[in-house]
């Protein structure tokens, strides 16, 4: 049964690739193939610029098993051995290969082992087949060949089966190239602004302020928020010590604990020596706040919220939802007590103004560049290779 294809900016690129291979039947192949429909869904972020979230784990899990299928001649009928008798690709080879791909240096094994299959099933629950077939005992992997073989009824009434393996590779390659170009543009802008921090501070200030707005995507907002707060807290000190006689003045230092949208226990930043936890969010959904609080066993968390609402308004909105959900005041208060502080956009802009006045603008700009490169798994050598 044909899939309902939701068109977005990158869908045109997918159709162009399919037309190169299947001519007038490109749309039919796309509408018939669950695997291509899944890729169409997974490539929505391609043309949204570097500020859109773009994860590559599931793309690359699919990529490496299909590439292995092609390399061994099954896509082009270059082997007499049927794919059903193929011994399968070794996990170590697939894992190494996905880390060789752009943005793939830090990928883990989760997508290969389960996440691709789980997400595909979420989008296509009635297909009844998983993209990756895995033998846990031998650590061998296969692509589900049935998902690569698409049978189309031609205009003359005859049926023809197309193998979409090469199309899958071409689509993912095009998606990655588009995302890479978007990131390069953003990073180049960051570098230019970092230089302007020395030559034209006003333009650099405008750039940073523009990234601290409700319309900016969460990824960039988190990076810039961290750079600003790190510089702001770096201006502050506390007196602390193991004993009364050992008390000394120490700088506050903010650390970023991982990449944006990472599965890191709900903690985005950690402050030393106070041990404060920070979580960046763009929602006022009480479920998100309380989930983060539960992840750290209700240890107090400071929430950095991508909102113009005042801290009191945000706190009131969360509490109202909590009362409606839990009804019990003691339960509500135990969660609300775990919200140590709410930092909104106004607070961030005020903190940035303080940082600029203290002469730390350049530190903020350089930190944005550093964190952007970390976020996208880029090193200087990677950028030269592009």
N, C-alpha and C positions, 0 to 999 in steps of 0.2 A: 504493500500500500504506500503511495507517495507520501513524503514528509511535507509538512507545511514549513517552507523555508522563509525565515524572517530575514529580510534584506537589511543590511547595514553598509557602511562605507566600503568595507573590505570584501563584501560579497561580490562586487563587480570584478575584483581581481581574481577571486576563485572561479567565477564563470569564464573569464578570459583564459585562465589556465586550462579549464576543462574543454573550452572550444578548440584550443590548439590540439588537443588529443582526440576529442570525440565529435568535433564539428557541430552539426545541427542538433546533435543529441546531448549537448552539454547540460542543458537545463533538466532534461529527463534523468540523466545520471545523478545530478545533484539532488533532485526531488526523490529519487528512489533509494539512494544510499544513506543509511543511518550514520555511517562513519563520516561521510562528507557533511552531513547535517550537523554532526557533533563538532567538526572542525569549523564550520561556519559560525556556530555559537561561540566557540573558543577563540575566535579571531576578532571579536567586536572591538577590542582595545587597540587594534592596529593603527587606526587613523585618528586616535584621540590625543596624540602627542605623548610626550614622556610623562605627563602628569597622570595618565591613566594607569591603573594597576595592570601589570603584565607579567604573569607567572608562566614559566616555560616547562615545568616539570611534566605535566601530562602530555603536552605537545611532543616533548622529546622521548618520553616512554614509547609513544606510538611511533615516532620517527625511527628509533633505533631497531625496533623489531621488524618494521616494514623494510627498512634499509637492508637488514640481514636477509630478508626474504628475496629482495631484488638481487643482492650480491651473489646468492647461491643459485640464481637462474630461474627461480620459480615464476617470476612475473612475466618472463618472456618465453617460457617454454623451452629453456636451454638445457634442461635436465630430464632424463628419462625417469628419474625417481619421483614418485608423487610426493607432494608436500606432507601428506599424512605419514610418510615413512621417514621424514627428516628427523635427525636426532635432536634438533632444537639448538638455539643459540645459548651460549654460556652466559650466566649472569655477569661474571667478571668482565667479559668482553662488552656486553651492552652497557654496563655501568661506566666503564672507562670511556666508551664512545660518547655517551651523553654528556660527560664532563668535558669532552673536547669541543663541544659545540658552543657557539656564542651564548653568553650569559649562563652557561651550564656548569661552570667550575665548582660551584658549591652544592649542586643538586644531590639529594639523598636517594635512597632506594624505594621510598614510599610509593611513588607513582608507578614504577614497574611492578611492584608487588600487589598493590590493591587500589590506589586512589584513582587511576585511570579507569579501571573497570567499575568502581563504585560510582564515579561521576557519570560515566556513559550509561549505566543502568538507571540513574536518576532521570536522565533526559529521555531514554528509550526503554522504559520498563517492560514493554511487551515484546521486544526483539528476542529475548531469551538467549542471547549469546554475548560473550565478553570479548572485547578486542584482543586482550592478551590471555593466552593459555599458558599455565605455569605448572611445572612438575616440581613440587617442593623438595622431594627427596633427592633429585638429581640437579636441581637448580638450573633447569633448562627452560627456555621460553620460546613461544611461537606466536605469530599473529593469527587471529581467527580468520582463516582464508575465506570462509563464506562471506565475511563482511567486505572482502576485496572484490568479489565476483558479483557484478551487477548486471542483471538481465533486463534488457530494454526491448520493447516492441517497436520495431521500426515503422516508418511511414507506409511501407509496402505490406505490412502485416506480419513480416517475419520477426523472429526473435534473435537477438544477438547478445552475447555475454562479454562485458568489458572487465578487464582487470585494472583497478584504480590505484594500484601500488605506486606507480610513478607520479600520479596526480597528487597523492597524499604527500609525498616528499616535496614536490614542487610547491604545494600550497603552504606547507610549514616553512620552507625556505623563504618564500615571499613574505610571509608574516614576520619572520625573524628579521629579515632585511629592513622591513618597514619600521619595526620597533627600534632596531639599531639606529636607523637614520633619525628617528624622533629623539632618541636619547642623545645622540651626538649633537643635535641642535641645542638641546637643553644644556648639556654640559659645556658646549662652546659658549653659550650665553652666560653661564655661571662663571666661566673663566674670564670672559670679557668684563663682566661686572666686578669680579674680584680685582682685576687690574684697575677698574675705574674707582674702586674703593680708595686707591691711592691718588688717582688723578682727578676724579669727579665724584666726590663722596655723595653729593645730592642724588645723582642718578642711581648709585648703589643703594641708597636708603629707600628710594622709590621702588626699586626692584624687590627688596626684601619685604617691604610693607605690602606689595602686591601679592606676595605668596602667603600672606596671613589674612586671607579673606574666605568667607564661607563658600565661594564658588570654586576655590582651588581644590584639586583632588587630594585625598587623604595622604597619599605617598609623599608628595612635595610638602604638604602642610606639616607632616611629622618631621621631616628632615629640617625644615627651616625653624620649626618650633624648638627642636633640640639645639640647633646652633645658637639661637637667641637665648634660651634658658641656660645653656652651658656658660655662655659669656656673662649673663646676668648674675648667676650664682657664683661665678668665679670672682666677682667683685666683693663677695661677702665672706665673713669668717665666723667661726664659733670658738668658744673656749671649752675644751674637753680634755679629760684625762682619766686614767684608771684610779687615781687617788687624789685627794685634795691637794697634796703637795706636787702632784705631777701634771696639774692642769696647764695646758698650753693652747695657744691660738692656732687654729688650723683653717685652711681654705676649704670652702665648699666645692666639691668636684662632682659634676654630673656625667654619668656614663650611659651610653646607649647600649642596650642589651642584645639587640639583634636587628634583623631587617624588618621593614614594615610588613604588617600582615603575617608575621611569623608565629609559629606555634611555640611560644616561649613562656607560657604560663600567665599571660596577661600583663606582663611587665615590659614597658618600653624603655623607661629610663630608671636608673638607680642613683641615689645621691650618697656620697661619702663625705664626712663620717657619720651623718645622721641616720643613714639607712632608710631614707624615704623612697617610696615607690611611686612612679609616675606612669599613667596610662593615657595614651592619646586616643580620642574618639571623635566621631563626627555625628553621633546620634544622641537623642535624648530618650532612647528606649531603656526603660528600667531593667529589662532582662539582660541587656549588654552590661550594664554597670554591675549588677548583682552577680552575674556570671564571673566577671573579672575579680570581684571581691571574694567569691567562693573559691576561686582557683588558688588564692593565697591565704585561705582559711581566715578570711575577714581581717587580715592585716590592713591597717590604714593605707589608702591609696589617694594620691593627688591626681585628679582627672584634668587633662588638658583638652578642652572642648572646642571644636571648630564651630563656634557659634558667637553671634553678637549679643545674645541674651546675657543679662547680668548673672553673676555667680548665684545670687539669691534666687533669681527666677529659674535657673537651671535646677538648683537644689529643690525648690518648691515643686517643679514639674516632676522630678524623679520621685519625690515623696508622695505626691498625689497618686501616681501610678502604683507605687508600692502599697499604699493603703487599699487601693481598689483590688490589688492582686492578692494580698496576704490577709487583710482585714485585722490581724492581730497587731496591736501597737508595739508590743515588745519585740516582735520579729522585725517590724519595720525599722524601729529605732536601732536595733543591732546592726542592720545594714547601713543606715544613714550615719551612724557613728564611725563607720569604716571609711566614709568619704572625708578624707583629711582636709582637702582644699579643692576648689574648682578654679581653674585658670582658663579664662575665655580669651577671645581675640583681642578685646580691649586691653586686657592685662598683658598679653604678649606684645602689643604695640607700645604700651607704656614701658615694659621691660626693655624693648629694643631702643626706645628713646634714651633710656638711662645708659645703656651700653654705648650708644653713639656718643653721648655727652662725655663718657669716660674715656673716649679714644679707642674703643675696642671694635670698631666697625670692621676692620680688616680681618680680625679673628673670626667674626661671624661669616664673612664671605668665604674664607678659606675652609671653614668647617663645612659649609654647604657643599663645596666642591668635593671634599673628602668623602662625606656621607653619601653623596650622589653616586660616586664611583663604587663605593662599597655596596650600595643598594642594588646596582646593576651588574655586580660581579666584574667590574672593569679594573684593569691595571693600566699603567701607562703603555705597556707593550701591546695590550689588547687594542688600545686606541690607535696606535701607530699601524697595527695590522689592518684595521678597518679601512 
